[in-house]
């Protein structure tokens, strides 16, 4: 198991991970923003319960809804802390009706980027969101 996952899982019942992870992510957001980057955070969608064939036990543990919820709360809080510098792509909301779509995520975890991007709803959504957020940021320079 990866060290970060072990740390996060060991602190799921406390705010300790949030008390340390949020400031670190805010600092990273500040550093990137100060360098001129548009900081875009993508939250984590619920993971499907489809086949786990070929997935290690450690990787399968990523399906933990508490772990996903903790990560998403962290992302939302970081974006809320820096509304002018950080933006969110809400992949969780978009993927909600596609949780067990085996065309998009054959194993319920990894995205299938080999299919035609035009026929891949996840790819199309990410593309449109990146363009939308860039347009918002670009327009802010002229206000």
N, C-alpha and C positions, 0 to 999 in steps of 0.2 A: 504494500500500500504506500502511496506517495506521502511524504511527510506532511504537506499542507492538508491533505484530506484527513490524515490522522488527527491533526490539530483541530481542524474544523469539527470533525465528528466528536471529538472528546469534549468540545465546548458547546454542543448544540443546546443544552439545557440552560446555558448562562448567556449573559450579554458580553462576556469577556472577549470573545472573538470579534464581536461588533465594535467593542471599545478600542481594539487595536487595529482591526482591518480597515474600518472606515477612514480614520485619519491617514493611514498609509495610502489608500486609494485617492483621497482628496489631495494629498501631496503630489502623487503621480499626475493627477488631473491638472493641478496647478503648473507643474513643471512643463508638461506637454503644451498647455494653453499658452504659457508665457513664451514658449518657443514658436508660437504661431499656429499650432495644430488645432484642428477642430476635434475635440475629444468626443468620441461616440462609444457609449457603452451598450452592449447587447445583453439583454437578460436571458435567462435559461428557461426554455420551455419544459413542461412536464415530459418525461421520457416514456415512450411506448412500452407496452408489455409484450411486444412481439418476440420473435425468436432470439434466444441468447446464444445460439450456436456460434462458436468461435470467439466468444467474449469471455475474458478472464473474470474470475470472481471479483477481483479488485475493481475492474471496469464496470461490472454489473452493479457494484455497490453505489455507483454514481446515480442510480435510479432512486435513491433515497429522497422522498419528497421533502423531508425536513432540511436536508442539505441544500436542495434546490431552492426552497423557500428562504433559507438564510442567505444564500448568495444573491437572490433577487432583492431581498430587503436591503442588503448592503449596496447593491447597484442603484436602487431607487434613492437611497439616502445620499449617496455620493452625487448623483445628478441634482437632487434637491439642494444640496449644499453649494453647488456651482452652476446655477441655472444659465448664466451667460457664457459659461465655458464648456459645459458638458451637456450632451444630448443623449437621448435613449432611443434605441430601436427595440420595440416591444415584441420580441420574437415569441415570448410566452403566450401573449394574447393571440398573435397570428396563428401559432401552431396548435392552439387548443382544439380546433375541430379536426386537426390532422394527426393527432397523437399516435394512432396506430396505422397510419398510412405507410405501407411498406414500399411504395414507389419512392417516397421522399426519404424515409429512413428505414431501410430494409431490416435492420436489427433493432429498431426503435430508439437507437442512440446516435449513430453516425448518419450524417446526411449523404445522400447519393448524388455526388456532383458529376457523375458520368452521364446522366441523362441529359437530353437536350435542354439547355437553360430556358428556352422558350416554353417548354412543357413542365418545368419544375416550379411549382408555386413558391417554394422557399427561396429559390434563387431570384425569381421575379420580385418577390416582396423585399428582399434585402436590397436589390438594385434600386427599386423605387424609393425606398426609405433613405438610402444614401444620397440619392439625387435630391430628395425633398429636404433633407437636413442641410445639404450643401446650399441649396437655394435660400433657405432661411438665413443661414450664416452669411452668405454673399449679400443678401438684401440688407442685413444689419450694418454693413459697412457704409451704406448710403443713406442712413437715417439720421 
